[in-house]
């Protein structure tokens, strides 16, 4: 699994990162969680709160986004978007 992450403010991309996990012993959820954590570390942001809407968007569109209310601390961007590319 390959995940691309973007921080967006006023429709401009501030930064982009990616993370990949291909370990066949890991579940889909473990790969997704590890990718999300890795991207957040690279971007120096906290891991957002995952909501039902994120699950539905990811299943339907292979992407989802997080807004400021999904972070415990104040953020400097409008949204954090992730897009999934399955490699396995």
Secondary structure, DSSP 8 states (H G I E B T S, - for coil): -EEEEEEEETTEEEEEEEEE---TTS-HHHHHHHHHHHHHHHHT-------HHHHHHHHHHSEEEEEGGGSSS--SSSEEEEEEE---
